[in-house]
């Protein structure tokens, strides 16, 4: 018997989906059976719904395509909320398929029942509810398309278990779906609206007249085709270019005048240059707190040019700037045409970088930086790990760095490494995670071991939530809030899972051993004993602000 779940799996495959990430429950097993029968979809099963959803989110970032994950409704779906929020804030195309109450459920309060439309209202673009076969495949199409539409983000599909299990009726399944007609396609025609042309002209005039300017590339610049357009824009006009943390790697970071990270995860001299610029051009950034140095940009009197096709961004005063509501590549192209033969001759940032501890972690990250090749990916946890990677990595496209900058939540790096490794099976994934973040996601180390993924994990082990402790001490005059935490035997736990593991408290002394250890195929874990007195790049910025 061909089930509705079988037809959904075929429709996913027909839409280009090759991997689905998930965690099973009784109400979703018919989908699991269908995916097992599928010859074109690989089903990656995690150790919890949260980890599976984070893996899917990372897979979408690295592959550039919409990702799909699954979780049983009510029992598992609420655990996906952190990943949906990360995808929503980071503009990642992600579709969650979950189960709802069966049509035959006679009364409310069935086990696992939840109103997904209410639960996910603030973290998803839309929640589709499928209670019958009619038009179900059109709903799958609509959800995948909506996830890709500006601003990209997560979409949820709730499907009743008895619908998934039912014998497929092709005529009903392929009936037109009201949901399918609700997704508007983006107009990519060559015409330029008069209002857009005026805004582009105003932006070009401000750039030409300013004595100093900067381009800040956000994570949105990693979309297909955009890095090449951005590179040509910077080469042609010579405007100093920087990136947000998630924009890191969109341009080569080696050679003369490489782009530097700015904002809360950046370095102080670069931030000071941005603060003093006459004109700042943001491309593909949501301009959140981290990428605007805690909302200090645009500075008073600074002219802001913003290129973003997010329909929810509000227009702002033409006196203080202009919003070019276009795809990044198209917006940069229009601005290039308007600037013509002009070239930048204004100020430039100081060549010096920020200050931080020349410690074991710095040595280790510098070694990773020297070892990375080809299409390797770095995954940083939300805390100090992303600060170290942001400051010390020098990426060359298509190398990538991903961090959970949409939410800043701990517990991201390990499951995200799964998604990154699945997206690039030919590459190594270099993961930097603190013991705090690992505590929240250790189950996915088993997924890495089971799948034999090429993930090289370094655990920064100081037995603390050290960034939080430093904020408590320097911003609030409090004691360290995690000072009573018990040290965990991470080496023993990794060994029990079956992962190769090595410990070190001195990466300089153990450099050759660490290099040899990480050179092996498949996964490897280094437990690095770090000091609570170690100051990461982002921590140094935060401490200076506090004083």
Buried (B, 14 or more C-beta within 10 A) or exposed (E): EEBBBBBBBBBBBEBEBBBBBBBBBEBBBBBBBBBEBBEEBEBBBBBBBBBBBBBBBBBBBBBEBBBBBBBBBBBBBBBBBBBBBBBBBBBBBBBBBBBBBBEEBEEEEBEBBBBBBEBBEEBBBBBBBBBBBBBBBBBBBBBBBBBBBBBBBBBBBBBBBBBBBBEBBEEBBBBEBEBBEEBEEEEEEEEEEEEBEEBBBBBBBBBBEBEBBBBBBBBBBBBEEBBEBBBEBBEBBBBBBBBBBBBBBBBBBEEEEBBBBBBBBBBBBBBEBBBBBBBBBBBBBBBBEBBBBEEBBBBEEBBBBBBBBBEEBEEEEEEEBBBBBBBBBBBBBBBBEBBEEEEBEBBEBEEEBBEBBEBBBBBBBBBBBEBBEEBBBBBBBBBBBBBBBBBBBBBBBBBBBBBBBBBBBBBBBBBBBBBBBBBBEEBBBBBBBBBBBBBBBBBBBBBBBEBEBBBBBBBBBBBBBBBBBBBBBBEEEEEBBBEEBEEBEBBEBBEEBEBBBBBBEEBEEBBEEBEEBBEEEBBBBBBBBBEEEBBBBBBBBBBEEEE
